[in-house]
Amino acid sequence: VHPMGNESSNKGVEVSGYRPCLWKMILVGAGVICSGGLLLLLLYWLPEWGVKSTCTHTTLKDAHTVLLRTTDEFRQWFRAKVHVMLAPGKKPFDSLTKCLDSPLSPSQVHYFVHHSARYYWNDVMQNFELYKGLEDVNVSCASLHSEHSSGLSKTLQDYRRLFFGENEIAVRVPSLLKLLVKEVLNPFYIFQLFSIILWSFEDYYYYASAIVLMSIISIATSLYTIKKQYVMLHDMVAAHSVVRVSVCRGNKDIEQAMSTELVPGDVIAIPANGMIMPCDAVLVYGTCIVNESMLTGESVPVTKTSLPSAGEEGARSYNIDEHKKHTLYCGTHVIQTRFYTGELVKAVVVRTGFSTEKGQLVRSILYPKPTDFKLYHDAYLFLLCLVGVAGIGFIYTIVLSIMNKVPAKTIIIESLDIVTITVPPALPAAMTAGIVYAQRRLKRVGIFCISPQRINMCGQLNVVCFDKTGTLTEDGLDLWAIHRAEDGSFCSPESEAAKVSLVNTTFVACMATCHSLTKIEGELSGDPLDLKMFSATGWILEEPTEEETALHNPIMPTVVRPPKHIAPERINQHIFRIGACEMGIVRQFPFSSALQRMSVVVRRLGAKHMDAFLKGAPEVVASLCRQHTIPQTFTETLEAYTRQGFRVIALAHRQLESKLSWHKVQSLSRDVIETNMEFLGLIIMQNKIKPETAGVLCELQRANIRTLMVTGDNMLTAISVARDCGMVRPCEKVIIADAGPPKDFQPASITWHYTENQAQASSSLDIVEIELDEGTWDGEVSQEQSYHFAVSGKAFAVIIEYFPQLVKKLVLRATVFARMAPDQKTQLVEVLQSMDYTVGMCGDGANDCGALKRAHSGISLSELEASVASPFTSSTSNISCVPNLIREGRAALITSFCVFKFMALYSIIQFISVILLYSVLSNLGDFQFLFIDLIIILTIAFTMSLNPAWKELVWRRPPSSLISGQLLCSVLTQILTCLVFQVLETFVLIFCIFLFSCSACNVSRSIFSLGVNVTDPQNHKNIRNYENTSLFYISTFQYIAVAIVFSKGKPFRQPSYKNWLFMLTCIGLYTFLLLIMLHPFPAVDNFLQVNVVSLIFSVANDRWASSVLSWLFCRRHKAPRALYMQLALELQEGSEWPPQPSAVTYGVTTTGSCSYLIWQIFTRLS
């Protein structure tokens, strides 16, 4: 067994090689024939058995088949066939010249395909490896410019395509026949097929037909759902997967080709009007503005710059994760490009097909990890117990039948029939009923489900991860107010920045220039915060055209100016500090998450000096300003705003030296610019939370369900929203875990930033630094209960890799996860699941697809990409769907428990009845089975599932395990009760028959004949007898009683008495059974093959009941008051009156009274 890396997850697979073995294959073939194909089914269900039983172990190099096993907690088995490919070389990046000059014949390259990824044999590693792309050769940024920027020849492209295949993310929609075969080979359907065949031998066609009909409906529904999912995913992927691209051949040659022909190393030209990227590529020339919403979920365009080609950055190896700002990802939309002096915008292809970011996202949807849910695991264990019970009955039936010399055919049929009785074939349909009803109720409230089995899992959710933008909040921030500072003190807050009186202020000038906005097709585009801030000023932004840029130089500035409607006369009434006319943005220092600030250098047209504007986190900006310009109430004011959940941004300004030229500014570092600033004031931004968010989160917390925020947005914004919506309470502090990888001989480290809470503000951050040094910790983190961790995606990756022992501790108390990539969201869900959480995920973007698919319950608020991967899609764009889904999930879960217990008890009750009847050489009749299975069991199972969900979420969660003391005690108690009643009834009936036979001389022969169970030679089934009839009636009443006992109501479902259909069913069945038992109907009795029970009651009444009842009722009634009534009663009870014929009545004398009394007593006794 060899470990093999798996790019789709942090956990790998173990691979072992096998080659076919002739004698094993012959033995297996004989076994398949002898077992009637059952062995083949078993080997299909267990791929490791299939490989090991037909092949022998060999080295990986000589393997014809490989057996793969995942190393995660699921330990799944897969098999794959090894293929052989002829190629000039053995590796995709070998020199083709050397390969062609070699006199040897083409090389044989061994490979296999697993989950849409190709693994090739590596002679050096003596293992199979996956080729991702250009990163495999560890190419530096400088060499990408010098060696790879001219493109590939057609021959080299064709050679590499042998290894990387076509550049397409091919989602093959399987045929209905293939899906049907895969669905039908499910073990449950195979068992149903076995049951139907057996019932056909017994002429039990009616119930068999009902099972066939239900199975057809179930299979058709499943096929429709699966086919629809495949078609939706195929359409989503295929929409832009094949396009025409411009491929560079050499430095100048450009040719048109299909995107499917691209391989790593190709160079493509990005058109000026943009395109949908068909691959992952790194920019080597020009600049692109890209919409990456497909990956990040954020619709904010991102500027991508060319890869650095010189200096320290150029010497570093290219890494697709580290160089995100220079990489164009597959599926993202390049909106427009910028190029200078006629140069084309070029990008080098680094990954293609399923190796791209989009390809890995699609793979996570196509091949999700199995979701482990304890209910289904326990259900299989319980079924195994029932199979064990069936095995006991099977052996008992065979032994008993042999002792009674029953024909062999009857022995086989009856013994196998015990198995179908103990393991009911209708169990899947009955279990599905509650889920189907819950699915309908969800549809009424606008929640659509494509994976109904996940509804049960919703009932056990104890943590829900929420995306932020578009899920918890509206898109972006809104400007709430500005709070300017002048001469070292704050002015009054103002709600509008576009006032005429403020146009001339440095504060508004900073708002109008300190941003990274750009115009795309005439529309402003950029970060939502920058958009809101700029639009609040009312100013206008103008950018240089392509012609102006090409004619002049690449530093042609972006210009902003006040709105045209402000009259110049009104402007001239004020003295401008930096001028009221146009200002050009000369240099931008983009926003840095690490520095928490951005700055620009601007120049008023015609002015002799330049100005620097700065914006960022208030504490950071204040630390860069001159102390006397900061208001004394700065800390108190900031605390007042943050306590209310506002996002606060500070502005600052500095006038630069006159001697600074345009070109000199371009070479200055930001540290020189961003110092000795003048504090201008605060911008108060409000990240509007959707109205439903806070209430829903509060409801979930009251229900003991943990809530997390997992977003691709900025850390500070995420923390602000978490406080505002109630995820983080005002009295709780947030600790930011900022982790960095090893660098410059320093070990990996984590710096813990204690941010301000709402109750206590601090002007600086408390920092505790922890380093990883030879497996030991330097420093300790104080443990408090009122804290939450906040982790960025970069820190999360570092902690996963370098601090694995800390991951679960951190995740246990982490509430905010910011700047998380799509695969990191999926990874977080997996970490939570490894901690035994039942995880829900709620998002609205395609970047959430992997996490939505991986979570136990994924809820998409979008009907676009995310809905393809998500089991649930809500038509309402807020999180109010989450409590509804959990309530219905809890109701469906409890319903599944109720139905499973009912069906298990039904099996055991019928098993007891049949075993008792076998002991007297009898059985239930076909129509009795039909009445029980179809009229009673299925009707009750389908109606008891109709209880709606309880109206609110309670703190307690429903049980998740069938193997628990409380549930087992309930089931075993019911089994014992039913067993006692059936056995007692059988013994009482036998005793009654014995009494009838003993008093045969005093009773009618007809009555005697009814009491004896004599086997009729012409009726080998021997159905119509009193043992059968009594057990039939007893068991039917037990079925209904068990259904009522197990139909549980609140706190997870509405009470059963509100389920009027179930109540009517139970009352109707009870009434019908009592009626046909006490008042016989010949047609019904003949149909059900039962004897007339009322005759037994009449005989019993004649023999014993009358005297007993008379004695009881006479004892209870008072003696009549009237003397004549007393006398009449005495005469009625006496036996001496009237006197017998020829009787003589003597008078009583005093002396003879004693002897007469003795004679009377003797007479009575005789």
Salt bridges, closest charged atoms under 4 A:
GLU7 OE2 - ARG363 NH1 1.73
GLU14 OE1 - ARG75 NH2 3.84
ASP72 OD2 - LYS369 NZ 3.82
GLU73 OE1 - LYS11 NZ 3.46
ASP123 OD2 - LYS90 NZ 2.91
GLU135 OE1 - ARG351 NE 2.77
ASP158 OD1 - ARG161 NH1 2.95
ASP235 OD1 - HIS234 ND1 3.50
GLU255 OE2 - ARG249 NE 3.13
GLU261 OE1 - LYS154 NZ 3.48
ASP266 OD1 - ARG249 NH1 3.61
GLU292 OE2 - LYS304 NZ 2.80
GLU313 OE2 - ARG316 NH1 3.38
GLU322 OE1 - ARG316 NH2 2.87
ASP378 OD1 - HIS377 ND1 3.64
ASP467 OD1 - LYS825 NZ 3.74
ASP478 OD1 - LYS532 NZ 2.92
ASP478 OD2 - LYS688 NZ 3.82
GLU486 OE2 - ARG484 NH1 2.68
GLU494 OE1 - ARG484 NE 3.11
ASP530 OD1 - LYS615 NZ 2.22
GLU542 OE2 - ARG561 NH2 3.00
GLU543 OE2 - ARG338 NH2 2.98
GLU582 OE2 - ARG561 NE 3.96
ASP611 OD2 - HIS609 ND1 3.60
ASP611 OD1 - HIS653 NE2 2.81
GLU639 OE2 - ARG643 NH2 2.34
GLU657 OE2 - ARG654 NH2 3.56
GLU674 OE1 - ARG597 NE 2.51
GLU674 OE2 - ARG670 NH2 3.01
GLU678 OE1 - HIS653 ND1 3.82
ASP713 OD2 - LYS468 NZ 2.96
GLU732 OE2 - ARG729 NH1 3.53
GLU732 OE1 - HIS788 NE2 2.58
ASP738 OD2 - HIS753 NE2 3.93
GLU830 OE1 - LYS369 NZ 3.72
GLU830 OE2 - ARG854 NE 3.66
ASP848 OD1 - LYS825 NZ 2.62
GLU888 OE1 - ARG441 NE 2.90
ASP926 OD2 - LYS1021 NZ 3.54
GLU1136 OE2 - ARG1164 NH2 3.31
